[in-house]
Amino acid sequence: MPYPKDKTYRGRIAPTPTGRLHSGHAATFWKAQERARDRGGQLLLRIEDIDKARCKPEFVAGCIEDLKWFGFSWDEGPDLPHSLHAPYYQSQRIPHYREALDRLISIGAAYRCHCSRKDIEQAVRAPHAADDEIIYPGTCRPPHRTKTSPPAKQQYCWRFKVPDGVRVGFEDGRKGPCEFVSGTDFGDFVLWRADEVPSYQLAVVVDDHMMRITEVVRGEDLLVSTARQLLLYDALQWEAPAFFHCPLMMDEQGNRLAKGHQSLSLQALREAGQTPESIRKEWPGT
């Protein structure tokens, strides 16, 4: 899915405030900003803070501080007045996600799952998806839509009923043709957690649709997630955006950068005297 030339480009940067941003985040977000500016388009900032147990207010403030220091600017976001698609905090958008979930339930594309993670891990021959997520073995999957009530006081999540053996392909803006097979590369995935938190897969699809995003720029660790999300777009009868997956940044040992790499956070690099320009010079390919 290359970027459609007949549309005004709309991109986004969407940090998850579970820690301070590191250089890898900055590299991906910088590419998103470049692609928006090069196309005369718009860029919005969205804070993906639906997991309240891990997302802290100080990290929200820290993300915005790091982005502004690095040289990012956006046309819509939580700190700008009169932005058209507010709110830009996912924690304030729960009703939108619930509406989409209810729609998926009504068409039989979602079902209740009472399995714990331990149940799934102990399932016979539980394989892993391409992104190392355990493929759900289908224990609670109904052969048809059901509206029966769950047992009293028993927690359950909602899963998306992935069609078996469907080839989900898309043209990535960087990697070219990509294809995954449902049921093999990934299985029935969670839409709504048992603790009443919407999943990443559902939330970003709803937000990107409602915020009219035309291209999603993010890390290539989310390639399989793109296949999952394309099935959601199809089920909800929404037009999907284009996708551009950036290479992941590694540390000196070849491990993917994570928020646990405190010494490589933008905050630590700034305090060590580095500048945004000097950090960008260290990125591969620059």
N, C-alpha and C positions, 0 to 999 in steps of 0.2 A: 504493500500500500504506500506508494510514494506520496509526498505532500501534494494535495490537490491545488493546482495553480489558479483555479477560478475562485478561490476563497481567500478571505483575509486571514493571514496566518495568526494563530493564537497558540502560544506555548505557555508552559508553566514550570516553576520550580516549587518543589513540594517536600521540604524537610520534615523529618519525624523527630520531634524534640525529646529524644531519650538520652541525649548527651550533647557535647559540643561538636560542631562540624569539623571534619578533617579535610585534608587536601584532596582526597578522592571525591568527596561531595562537591567541593568547589570546582573541580575539573568537569564533572558532569553538568553542574548548574551553569558553568561558564559556556559550555557548548550549547545548552538550551538558550542562553541569552544571545549568543552569537547568531544562532539560526533564526531567532525572532528578529533581531536587528537587521541582519542581512536581507531579510525578506520584507522589511518595512512593516512588520507585524507587531503584535502586542504580547506582553509577557506578564503573567500574574503570579503572585506568591500565595501559596496555600499551605497552611500548617496542618500536618496530618497527625493529630493528637488524640485519636479516638481511644487509645489504650491509656487510660488515666492512671493505671498503676505504675507505668513506666515513664510517662510523659510529665515532666515537671515544669512549673511556671518559670523557674530560673533558666531552664534549657530553652524555652520558647523565646525569652528575652535574649538569651545568648545567641540563638540562631540568627535572629534579626540583626543583632549587633555585628556578628561575624560577616553576614552577607553585605551589610552596608560598608563595613571596613574594607572588604575585598573589592568593592567597586560595582556591586550589583545594584540595579534599579529595576523597578517594576511599575507597570501601568495600573494594576489593580492589586489590592491586598488588604490585610487587616489594619494596616497603619495609614491607609489612604482614605480620605472622605469621599463619599458619593460613588464608591465602587459598585458596579452594576450587579455583581453576583455574590454579594455578601449573604451569609457570613463566610469567612475564609478559614475558619477553624473547624475541622471536621467534628470536634466534640459538640459543636453547636448545630450540626446538620443531620442529627440522628433521625428526625422524622422523614427526611428525604430517603434515607437508606431503608427505613422500615416500609415506606410506600413501595419501593422497588422490590423488596423481599415479598411483600404481600402479593404483588403482581406475579412474581415467579411461582409462589405457592398456588395461586389461582389457576395457572395454566399447567400445573403438575410438573414443573421443572425443579421444584425443591421439596425436600422431605425431612422429617424429623429423624435425628440420629441420637440414640441414647448411649453410644459407645464412649468410654473414656479413652484417653490416649494409651493407657496401659492395655486396654482391651485390643486396640488396633495393633500395638506393637507385638502382642502375644498371638495375634492371628496367624494361622498356618500359612506359610509361604507369603508373608506380607512383603511385597516388593517395594522398591523406592522409585520415586519419580525422577525425571531428569535433573531436577534441582534438589534431589535428595530428600524430598518430602515423602513420607510413607504413603503409598497408594492405598486408599481405603478399600477394604476387602468386600464391601457391599453388605455387611451384616444386617443393617436396618433398611436397606434399599427396597422399596416396594415395587411390585410389578406394575402398579398403576397408582394414580393419585389417591391419597387417603386423607380424610379429614377427622380421623379418630383422635380422641384426646389421649395424651400421654398418661402413664400411671401417675398417681398422686405423688407429689413432692419429688419426682424423679427428674433430674435435669436433662436437658437435651439441647442439641444445637440443630441448625438447619444446614443441610448440604445441597449443593447443586447436583442434579442428576445428569451426569455427563453422558452424552450419547456414545455408545461403544463403537470403537473402530473408525471414528471420523478423523480424516486428515485435516488438520487446521494449519493452513499455510498463510504466510504474509510476506510482503517485500519489505525488509528492514532497510532504513535509510543508510545504514553503514554496512551491515553484514550481507545484504542482498536477500535472496530467497531463503526463508526459514519454514520448516514444517515439523509439526508434532502430531502424534497419533493419540487420540483420546482413549483412555483405558489402558494404554501401554506406557506412554510418557508421563501421564498424570491421570488421576482418578477423580472420583466425586469429591469436591472440595468444599470447605466450610464457607457458608455465607453469613452465618450469624452464630456467634459463640454462645455457649451455655451460660456464661456470665453476662449475657445481654449486650455484648459488644459486637458491632458489625465487623466483618472481615475486611482486610485490605482489598481483596479482589472486588468485593461488592462496592465498597466506599469509593474507590478511585474511578470505577466505571461510572457510577452515578455522578460524581463530581465533574469528571472530564466531559461527560455529556451535557450536564446542566450549565457548565461554564464555557461550553462551545470550544473546547480545545481541539485544534486541528492536527497537532502533532505532539506526541509524548516522547520526550527525550529523557532517558534514564539508563541505569547500568545494565550490562548484559547478563547479570545474574537474574534478571527478571524476564528473560526470554520465554520461559515456560509459562510464567504468569500471563504474558501477553496472549498465549494460546487459550488459556482459561478465560481471560477477559473477553476475547473475541467471541467465545460461545455465549457469554452473558449479553454482549451487544446484540448478537443474533436473536437470543431468546426474548430480549426486551424490545426487539425491532427498532434499534437505534443504529445510526450510522457510526461506524468506528473511526477513530482518528488514524493518522499515519503514526509509525513508530520509528525511533532512532535509538539504538542501544549502544552506549559508549563502553569502551574497554574498562575493566576494573583496574584500579591502582593497587600495586603490591608494595609491601615493605621490603627491606633488604634480604629477608629470609624467604621471599617469594610468597608470603601470606597476604591474603586480601586485607586491605585496610579496613579497620572497624573502629567504632567509637571507643573501644578499649585502648587504642593507640593514643594515649593522652599526649605523648611527646610530639605527635604529628597533628594535633588539633590546630585549627587556625588560631585559637587563643594562645596556645603555647608557642607557636611559630611567631606570632606577633610580639609576644613578650620576649622572645629570643632575639628580636631585632630584625626579623625578616619583613619584607614588604610584599604586597600582592604581586608586584612585578617579578621579584626574585623567586617567589613560589611558583609562578607560572612558567618560568624558565626551566624549572626542574621537572616539569611534566614530560612524559615520553612523547616524542614527536615534535617537540618545540625547539 
